[in-house]
Amino acid sequence: MTVLDLARRLPGIVELREHCRALATLEAVISPDWESRHYSFNSAWAPGQQMASMRDGSGNEWSIVFSAAGAYVRGFDHESPMSPYGSGNDEPWPGVLDSVPEAFREFVEEPAFCDEDGMPVVTACLWRGGADGCWQTGEIEFPDEGTDPDGADALFELLADRSPDAYIRFAEDYYETSPDPAAVTAVLGLQPLSATLVASLNPDVTVDSLAADLAEIGYAVDAQDAAGSTA
């Protein structure tokens, strides 16, 4: 799968944003240590902007900025032949960023998405304006190396496959735990987080201990549990 295939498999902006919010919530419950998490969501990343992100601890990452303009997606696979640090490369792969509309150019140049020399750290990029009917990508001639030349397949697996089973497989592999399927389904369905739901995912954490994380993510807490935590 390349970014072209990913563009056909991603949902609309709102559904994608809420799925990213749910992934970050699952991560917060299952992995209280922020440094160990794959998926995060900041509902107040910048004025009028929210950001979802992934980092795998091995140098691979993605970021999605949700703004009034729409959504901008940027991914980086450090082993991709399309890496700007690859053999013979000294800038982003031709076509990856060339067609990014002006409404999203600030994110191309965002320091958080660039290296210390200001070069965008990216192997895959797509975007979607608020009025667009589909996701857009640049016109790219992909290298012939492998089946995942830009890293889109590995990077965005849980965005292309948004099923509970996909997350459970990820958690079993990465965290070596088997989260309760009903609980995973509930969170991916944006059910307000309750003490019972949290305990079924990780008995070592509580809704209260997650308060700061949930506030940053912007995930709803069951009204009864929220009332109890402020009593």
Secondary structure by P-SEA (a helix, b strand, c coil): ccaaaaaaccccaaaaaaaaaaaaaaaaaaccccccccbbbbccccccbbbbbcccccccbbbbbbccccbbbbbbcccccccccccccccccccccccccccccccccccccccccccccccccccccccccbbbbccccccccccccccccccccccccccaaaaaaaaaacccccccaaaaaaaaacccccaaaaaaaccccccccaaaaaaaacccccaaaaaaaac
